[in-house]
Amino acid sequence: MNLTVFGIGYVGLVQAAVLAEVGHEVVCVDIDE
């Protein structure tokens, strides 16, 4: 499944990592480069 996580703070980054670990394709987006 392709997923997008908006906001890569403490919560978003952990959530994205867990989703990627279980096999999902994850794209992260944040306003701060």
PDB file of all heavy atoms in Angstrom:
ATOM      1  N   MET A   1       0.853  -1.170   0.000  1.00  0.00           N
ATOM      2  CA  MET A   1       0.000   0.000   0.000  1.00  0.00           C
ATOM      3  C   MET A   1       0.901   1.235   0.000  1.00  0.00           C
ATOM      4  O   MET A   1       1.907   1.282   0.709  1.00  0.00           O
ATOM      5  CB  MET A   1      -0.896  -0.006   1.241  1.00  0.00           C
ATOM      6  CG  MET A   1      -1.798   1.192   1.328  1.00  0.00           C
ATOM      7  SD  MET A   1      -2.841   1.204   2.812  1.00  0.00           S
ATOM      8  CE  MET A   1      -3.854  -0.200   2.515  1.00  0.00           C
ATOM      9  N   ASN A   2       0.553   2.242  -0.782  1.00  0.00           N
ATOM     10  CA  ASN A   2       1.281   3.499  -0.800  1.00  0.00           C
ATOM     11  C   ASN A   2       0.661   4.456   0.204  1.00  0.00           C
ATOM     12  O   ASN A   2      -0.549   4.687   0.179  1.00  0.00           O
ATOM     13  CB  ASN A   2       1.239   4.136  -2.189  1.00  0.00           C
ATOM     14  CG  ASN A   2       1.966   3.291  -3.205  1.00  0.00           C
ATOM     15  OD1 ASN A   2       2.921   2.626  -2.880  1.00  0.00           O
ATOM     16  ND2 ASN A   2       1.512   3.332  -4.439  1.00  0.00           N
ATOM     17  N   LEU A   3       1.485   5.018   1.089  1.00  0.00           N
ATOM     18  CA  LEU A   3       1.002   5.916   2.132  1.00  0.00           C
ATOM     19  C   LEU A   3       1.832   7.179   2.154  1.00  0.00           C
ATOM     20  O   LEU A   3       3.021   7.166   1.831  1.00  0.00           O
ATOM     21  CB  LEU A   3       1.112   5.237   3.509  1.00  0.00           C
ATOM     22  CG  LEU A   3       0.334   3.948   3.679  1.00  0.00           C
ATOM     23  CD1 LEU A   3       0.737   3.267   4.976  1.00  0.00           C
ATOM     24  CD2 LEU A   3      -1.147   4.224   3.670  1.00  0.00           C
ATOM     25  N   THR A   4       1.207   8.282   2.561  1.00  0.00           N
ATOM     26  CA  THR A   4       1.905   9.542   2.756  1.00  0.00           C
ATOM     27  C   THR A   4       1.704   9.989   4.192  1.00  0.00           C
ATOM     28  O   THR A   4       0.579   9.995   4.682  1.00  0.00           O
ATOM     29  CB  THR A   4       1.372  10.632   1.802  1.00  0.00           C
ATOM     30  OG1 THR A   4       1.493  10.167   0.466  1.00  0.00           O
ATOM     31  CG2 THR A   4       2.141  11.921   1.955  1.00  0.00           C
ATOM     32  N   VAL A   5       2.803  10.348   4.851  1.00  0.00           N
ATOM     33  CA  VAL A   5       2.747  10.842   6.222  1.00  0.00           C
ATOM     34  C   VAL A   5       3.097  12.320   6.183  1.00  0.00           C
ATOM     35  O   VAL A   5       4.168  12.703   5.720  1.00  0.00           O
ATOM     36  CB  VAL A   5       3.723  10.071   7.135  1.00  0.00           C
ATOM     37  CG1 VAL A   5       3.709  10.653   8.538  1.00  0.00           C
ATOM     38  CG2 VAL A   5       3.369   8.605   7.169  1.00  0.00           C
ATOM     39  N   PHE A   6       2.172  13.163   6.649  1.00  0.00           N
ATOM     40  CA  PHE A   6       2.393  14.599   6.697  1.00  0.00           C
ATOM     41  C   PHE A   6       2.846  14.973   8.099  1.00  0.00           C
ATOM     42  O   PHE A   6       2.189  14.654   9.083  1.00  0.00           O
ATOM     43  CB  PHE A   6       1.106  15.363   6.361  1.00  0.00           C
ATOM     44  CG  PHE A   6       0.704  15.227   4.923  1.00  0.00           C
ATOM     45  CD1 PHE A   6      -0.149  14.215   4.524  1.00  0.00           C
ATOM     46  CD2 PHE A   6       1.187  16.099   3.975  1.00  0.00           C
ATOM     47  CE1 PHE A   6      -0.517  14.077   3.207  1.00  0.00           C
ATOM     48  CE2 PHE A   6       0.829  15.978   2.648  1.00  0.00           C
ATOM     49  CZ  PHE A   6      -0.028  14.960   2.266  1.00  0.00           C
ATOM     50  N   GLY A   7       3.975  15.675   8.195  1.00  0.00           N
ATOM     51  CA  GLY A   7       4.504  16.079   9.489  1.00  0.00           C
ATOM     52  C   GLY A   7       5.438  15.023  10.041  1.00  0.00           C
ATOM     53  O   GLY A   7       5.004  13.957  10.451  1.00  0.00           O
ATOM     54  N   ILE A   8       6.716  15.293   9.984  1.00  0.00           N
ATOM     55  CA  ILE A   8       7.707  14.298  10.389  1.00  0.00           C
ATOM     56  C   ILE A   8       8.368  14.761  11.688  1.00  0.00           C
ATOM     57  O   ILE A   8       9.566  14.988  11.767  1.00  0.00           O
ATOM     58  CB  ILE A   8       8.755  14.087   9.273  1.00  0.00           C
ATOM     59  CG1 ILE A   8       8.064  13.789   7.957  1.00  0.00           C
ATOM     60  CG2 ILE A   8       9.679  12.932   9.620  1.00  0.00           C
ATOM     61  CD1 ILE A   8       7.141  12.593   7.987  1.00  0.00           C
ATOM     62  N   GLY A   9       7.550  14.913  12.707  1.00  0.00           N
ATOM     63  CA  GLY A   9       8.075  15.178  14.040  1.00  0.00           C
ATOM     64  C   GLY A   9       8.307  13.856  14.738  1.00  0.00           C
ATOM     65  O   GLY A   9       8.523  12.823  14.103  1.00  0.00           O
ATOM     66  N   TYR A  10       8.262  13.858  16.049  1.00  0.00           N
ATOM     67  CA  TYR A  10       8.498  12.631  16.803  1.00  0.00           C
ATOM     68  C   TYR A  10       7.459  11.561  16.481  1.00  0.00           C
ATOM     69  O   TYR A  10       7.791  10.399  16.320  1.00  0.00           O
ATOM     70  CB  TYR A  10       8.475  12.915  18.309  1.00  0.00           C
ATOM     71  CG  TYR A  10       9.642  13.746  18.773  1.00  0.00           C
ATOM     72  CD1 TYR A  10       9.470  15.044  19.209  1.00  0.00           C
ATOM     73  CD2 TYR A  10      10.927  13.212  18.759  1.00  0.00           C
ATOM     74  CE1 TYR A  10      10.548  15.805  19.619  1.00  0.00           C
ATOM     75  CE2 TYR A  10      12.009  13.965  19.169  1.00  0.00           C
ATOM     76  CZ  TYR A  10      11.811  15.258  19.602  1.00  0.00           C
ATOM     77  OH  TYR A  10      12.870  16.006  20.000  1.00  0.00           O
ATOM     78  N   VAL A  11       6.208  11.948  16.359  1.00  0.00           N
ATOM     79  CA  VAL A  11       5.147  10.970  16.118  1.00  0.00           C
ATOM     80  C   VAL A  11       5.142  10.516  14.657  1.00  0.00           C
ATOM     81  O   VAL A  11       5.082   9.323  14.374  1.00  0.00           O
ATOM     82  CB  VAL A  11       3.768  11.551  16.505  1.00  0.00           C
ATOM     83  CG1 VAL A  11       2.653  10.595  16.147  1.00  0.00           C
ATOM     84  CG2 VAL A  11       3.742  11.882  17.982  1.00  0.00           C
ATOM     85  N   GLY A  12       5.214  11.453  13.729  1.00  0.00           N
ATOM     86  CA  GLY A  12       5.147  11.107  12.311  1.00  0.00           C
ATOM     87  C   GLY A  12       6.298  10.245  11.851  1.00  0.00           C
ATOM     88  O   GLY A  12       6.118   9.322  11.053  1.00  0.00           O
ATOM     89  N   LEU A  13       7.490  10.522  12.345  1.00  0.00           N
ATOM     90  CA  LEU A  13       8.658   9.752  11.940  1.00  0.00           C
ATOM     91  C   LEU A  13       8.562   8.313  12.431  1.00  0.00           C
ATOM     92  O   LEU A  13       8.849   7.375  11.695  1.00  0.00           O
ATOM     93  CB  LEU A  13       9.932  10.411  12.465  1.00  0.00           C
ATOM     94  CG  LEU A  13      11.248   9.789  12.008  1.00  0.00           C
ATOM     95  CD1 LEU A  13      11.341   9.834  10.488  1.00  0.00           C
ATOM     96  CD2 LEU A  13      12.418  10.519  12.634  1.00  0.00           C
ATOM     97  N   VAL A  14       8.142   8.132  13.664  1.00  0.00           N
ATOM     98  CA  VAL A  14       7.988   6.773  14.203  1.00  0.00           C
ATOM     99  C   VAL A  14       6.890   6.034  13.455  1.00  0.00           C
ATOM    100  O   VAL A  14       7.037   4.860  13.098  1.00  0.00           O
ATOM    101  CB  VAL A  14       7.695   6.827  15.723  1.00  0.00           C
ATOM    102  CG1 VAL A  14       7.336   5.449  16.247  1.00  0.00           C
ATOM    103  CG2 VAL A  14       8.876   7.405  16.464  1.00  0.00           C
ATOM    104  N   GLN A  15       5.790   6.707  13.193  1.00  0.00           N
ATOM    105  CA  GLN A  15       4.689   6.078  12.467  1.00  0.00           C
ATOM    106  C   GLN A  15       5.141   5.661  11.071  1.00  0.00           C
ATOM    107  O   GLN A  15       4.830   4.554  10.619  1.00  0.00           O
ATOM    108  CB  GLN A  15       3.514   7.036  12.376  1.00  0.00           C
ATOM    109  CG  GLN A  15       2.318   6.458  11.667  1.00  0.00           C
ATOM    110  CD  GLN A  15       1.168   7.452  11.581  1.00  0.00           C
ATOM    111  OE1 GLN A  15       1.307   8.606  11.925  1.00  0.00           O
ATOM    112  NE2 GLN A  15       0.036   6.977  11.119  1.00  0.00           N
ATOM    113  N   ALA A  16       5.872   6.521  10.382  1.00  0.00           N
ATOM    114  CA  ALA A  16       6.356   6.198   9.039  1.00  0.00           C
ATOM    115  C   ALA A  16       7.316   5.013   9.073  1.00  0.00           C
ATOM    116  O   ALA A  16       7.261   4.137   8.204  1.00  0.00           O
ATOM    117  CB  ALA A  16       7.032   7.416   8.430  1.00  0.00           C
ATOM    118  N   ALA A  17       8.185   4.975  10.062  1.00  0.00           N
ATOM    119  CA  ALA A  17       9.139   3.871  10.168  1.00  0.00           C
ATOM    120  C   ALA A  17       8.431   2.543  10.419  1.00  0.00           C
ATOM    121  O   ALA A  17       8.796   1.520   9.834  1.00  0.00           O
ATOM    122  CB  ALA A  17      10.139   4.158  11.285  1.00  0.00           C
ATOM    123  N   VAL A  18       7.433   2.548  11.282  1.00  0.00           N
ATOM    124  CA  VAL A  18       6.690   1.322  11.574  1.00  0.00           C
ATOM    125  C   VAL A  18       5.932   0.847  10.335  1.00  0.00           C
ATOM    126  O   VAL A  18       5.939  -0.343  10.009  1.00  0.00           O
ATOM    127  CB  VAL A  18       5.730   1.541  12.764  1.00  0.00           C
ATOM    128  CG1 VAL A  18       4.770   0.379  12.913  1.00  0.00           C
ATOM    129  CG2 VAL A  18       6.515   1.756  14.048  1.00  0.00           C
ATOM    130  N   LEU A  19       5.304   1.769   9.627  1.00  0.00           N
ATOM    131  CA  LEU A  19       4.569   1.389   8.419  1.00  0.00           C
ATOM    132  C   LEU A  19       5.510   0.846   7.345  1.00  0.00           C
ATOM    133  O   LEU A  19       5.180  -0.108   6.645  1.00  0.00           O
ATOM    134  CB  LEU A  19       3.782   2.588   7.887  1.00  0.00           C
ATOM    135  CG  LEU A  19       2.597   3.026   8.752  1.00  0.00           C
ATOM    136  CD1 LEU A  19       2.064   4.367   8.262  1.00  0.00           C
ATOM    137  CD2 LEU A  19       1.507   1.974   8.751  1.00  0.00           C
ATOM    138  N   ALA A  20       6.696   1.441   7.218  1.00  0.00           N
ATOM    139  CA  ALA A  20       7.664   0.954   6.239  1.00  0.00           C
ATOM    140  C   ALA A  20       8.193  -0.421   6.645  1.00  0.00           C
ATOM    141  O   ALA A  20       8.428  -1.278   5.794  1.00  0.00           O
ATOM    142  CB  ALA A  20       8.804   1.946   6.106  1.00  0.00           C
ATOM    143  N   GLU A  21       8.367  -0.628   7.931  1.00  0.00           N
ATOM    144  CA  GLU A  21       8.892  -1.904   8.423  1.00  0.00           C
ATOM    145  C   GLU A  21       7.953  -3.078   8.110  1.00  0.00           C
ATOM    146  O   GLU A  21       8.415  -4.187   7.841  1.00  0.00           O
ATOM    147  CB  GLU A  21       9.124  -1.813   9.929  1.00  0.00           C
ATOM    148  CG  GLU A  21       9.726  -3.048  10.553  1.00  0.00           C
ATOM    149  CD  GLU A  21      11.166  -3.301  10.135  1.00  0.00           C
ATOM    150  OE1 GLU A  21      11.860  -2.317   9.777  1.00  0.00           O
ATOM    151  OE2 GLU A  21      11.587  -4.460  10.142  1.00  0.00           O
ATOM    152  N   VAL A  22       6.653  -2.817   8.141  1.00  0.00           N
ATOM    153  CA  VAL A  22       5.700  -3.901   7.863  1.00  0.00           C
ATOM    154  C   VAL A  22       5.431  -4.074   6.367  1.00  0.00           C
ATOM    155  O   VAL A  22       4.615  -4.904   5.987  1.00  0.00           O
ATOM    156  CB  VAL A  22       4.372  -3.719   8.639  1.00  0.00           C
ATOM    157  CG1 VAL A  22       4.605  -3.796  10.120  1.00  0.00           C
ATOM    158  CG2 VAL A  22       3.655  -2.453   8.238  1.00  0.00           C
ATOM    159  N   GLY A  23       6.111  -3.270   5.518  1.00  0.00           N
ATOM    160  CA  GLY A  23       6.058  -3.517   4.088  1.00  0.00           C
ATOM    161  C   GLY A  23       5.345  -2.492   3.238  1.00  0.00           C
ATOM    162  O   GLY A  23       5.186  -2.702   2.045  1.00  0.00           O
ATOM    163  N   HIS A  24       4.908  -1.396   3.820  1.00  0.00           N
ATOM    164  CA  HIS A  24       4.225  -0.365   3.035  1.00  0.00           C
ATOM    165  C   HIS A  24       5.236   0.578   2.391  1.00  0.00           C
ATOM    166  O   HIS A  24       6.334   0.766   2.899  1.00  0.00           O
ATOM    167  CB  HIS A  24       3.282   0.455   3.918  1.00  0.00           C
ATOM    168  CG  HIS A  24       2.186  -0.360   4.524  1.00  0.00           C
ATOM    169  ND1 HIS A  24       1.186  -0.930   3.778  1.00  0.00           N
ATOM    170  CD2 HIS A  24       1.939  -0.706   5.808  1.00  0.00           C
ATOM    171  CE1 HIS A  24       0.361  -1.594   4.569  1.00  0.00           C
ATOM    172  NE2 HIS A  24       0.809  -1.481   5.818  1.00  0.00           N
ATOM    173  N   GLU A  25       4.848   1.159   1.267  1.00  0.00           N
ATOM    174  CA  GLU A  25       5.644   2.190   0.605  1.00  0.00           C
ATOM    175  C   GLU A  25       5.240   3.521   1.220  1.00  0.00           C
ATOM    176  O   GLU A  25       4.091   3.942   1.102  1.00  0.00           O
ATOM    177  CB  GLU A  25       5.356   2.187  -0.900  1.00  0.00           C
ATOM    178  CG  GLU A  25       6.182   3.151  -1.700  1.00  0.00           C
ATOM    179  CD  GLU A  25       7.613   2.677  -1.872  1.00  0.00           C
ATOM    180  OE1 GLU A  25       7.852   1.466  -1.839  1.00  0.00           O
ATOM    181  OE2 GLU A  25       8.479   3.536  -2.039  1.00  0.00           O
ATOM    182  N   VAL A  26       6.182   4.204   1.885  1.00  0.00           N
ATOM    183  CA  VAL A  26       5.858   5.404   2.648  1.00  0.00           C
ATOM    184  C   VAL A  26       6.600   6.607   2.076  1.00  0.00           C
ATOM    185  O   VAL A  26       7.804   6.537   1.816  1.00  0.00           O
ATOM    186  CB  VAL A  26       6.235   5.228   4.142  1.00  0.00           C
ATOM    187  CG1 VAL A  26       5.886   6.482   4.931  1.00  0.00           C
ATOM    188  CG2 VAL A  26       5.536   4.024   4.736  1.00  0.00           C
ATOM    189  N   VAL A  27       5.874   7.712   1.892  1.00  0.00           N
ATOM    190  CA  VAL A  27       6.452   8.993   1.493  1.00  0.00           C
ATOM    191  C   VAL A  27       6.165   9.978   2.619  1.00  0.00           C
ATOM    192  O   VAL A  27       5.032  10.067   3.096  1.00  0.00           O
ATOM    193  CB  VAL A  27       5.832   9.505   0.176  1.00  0.00           C
ATOM    194  CG1 VAL A  27       6.360  10.886  -0.170  1.00  0.00           C
ATOM    195  CG2 VAL A  27       6.112   8.529  -0.942  1.00  0.00           C
ATOM    196  N   CYS A  28       7.198  10.708   3.054  1.00  0.00           N
ATOM    197  CA  CYS A  28       7.057  11.662   4.146  1.00  0.00           C
ATOM    198  C   CYS A  28       7.115  13.090   3.612  1.00  0.00           C
ATOM    199  O   CYS A  28       7.925  13.402   2.757  1.00  0.00           O
ATOM    200  CB  CYS A  28       8.161  11.459   5.167  1.00  0.00           C
ATOM    201  SG  CYS A  28       8.163   9.814   5.888  1.00  0.00           S
ATOM    202  N   VAL A  29       6.238  13.950   4.159  1.00  0.00           N
ATOM    203  CA  VAL A  29       6.176  15.346   3.740  1.00  0.00           C
ATOM    204  C   VAL A  29       6.192  16.215   4.986  1.00  0.00           C
ATOM    205  O   VAL A  29       5.490  15.945   5.955  1.00  0.00           O
ATOM    206  CB  VAL A  29       4.883  15.626   2.939  1.00  0.00           C
ATOM    207  CG1 VAL A  29       4.791  17.093   2.551  1.00  0.00           C
ATOM    208  CG2 VAL A  29       4.790  14.747   1.721  1.00  0.00           C
ATOM    209  N   ASP A  30       7.032  17.262   4.960  1.00  0.00           N
ATOM    210  CA  ASP A  30       7.091  18.202   6.075  1.00  0.00           C
ATOM    211  C   ASP A  30       7.382  19.588   5.518  1.00  0.00           C
ATOM    212  O   ASP A  30       7.965  19.718   4.442  1.00  0.00           O
ATOM    213  CB  ASP A  30       8.180  17.791   7.066  1.00  0.00           C
ATOM    214  CG  ASP A  30       7.982  18.422   8.420  1.00  0.00           C
ATOM    215  OD1 ASP A  30       8.125  19.641   8.543  1.00  0.00           O
ATOM    216  OD2 ASP A  30       7.672  17.686   9.359  1.00  0.00           O
ATOM    217  N   ILE A  31       6.985  20.638   6.241  1.00  0.00           N
ATOM    218  CA  ILE A  31       7.226  21.996   5.754  1.00  0.00           C
ATOM    219  C   ILE A  31       8.654  22.447   6.034  1.00  0.00           C
ATOM    220  O   ILE A  31       9.150  23.375   5.415  1.00  0.00           O
ATOM    221  CB  ILE A  31       6.221  23.009   6.361  1.00  0.00           C
ATOM    222  CG1 ILE A  31       6.331  23.033   7.888  1.00  0.00           C
ATOM    223  CG2 ILE A  31       4.815  22.694   5.921  1.00  0.00           C
ATOM    224  CD1 ILE A  31       5.530  24.153   8.528  1.00  0.00           C
ATOM    225  N   ASP A  32       9.338  21.799   6.963  1.00  0.00           N
ATOM    226  CA  ASP A  32      10.717  22.162   7.315  1.00  0.00           C
ATOM    227  C   ASP A  32      11.667  21.203   6.614  1.00  0.00           C
ATOM    228  O   ASP A  32      11.624  19.995   6.836  1.00  0.00           O
ATOM    229  CB  ASP A  32      10.910  22.071   8.831  1.00  0.00           C
ATOM    230  CG  ASP A  32      12.232  22.626   9.273  1.00  0.00           C
ATOM    231  OD1 ASP A  32      12.932  23.261   8.463  1.00  0.00           O
ATOM    232  OD2 ASP A  32      12.573  22.414  10.455  1.00  0.00           O
ATOM    233  N   GLU A  33      12.538  21.745   5.752  1.00  0.00           N
ATOM    234  CA  GLU A  33      13.474  20.888   5.013  1.00  0.00           C
ATOM    235  C   GLU A  33      14.502  20.330   5.952  1.00  0.00           C
ATOM    236  O   GLU A  33      15.110  19.352   5.774  1.00  0.00           O
ATOM    237  CB  GLU A  33      14.157  21.676   3.911  1.00  0.00           C
ATOM    238  CG  GLU A  33      13.188  22.109   2.836  1.00  0.00           C
ATOM    239  CD  GLU A  33      13.884  22.890   1.744  1.00  0.00           C
ATOM    240  OE1 GLU A  33      15.128  22.933   1.706  1.00  0.00           O
ATOM    241  OE2 GLU A  33      13.185  23.453   0.916  1.00  0.00           O
TER     242      GLU A  33
END
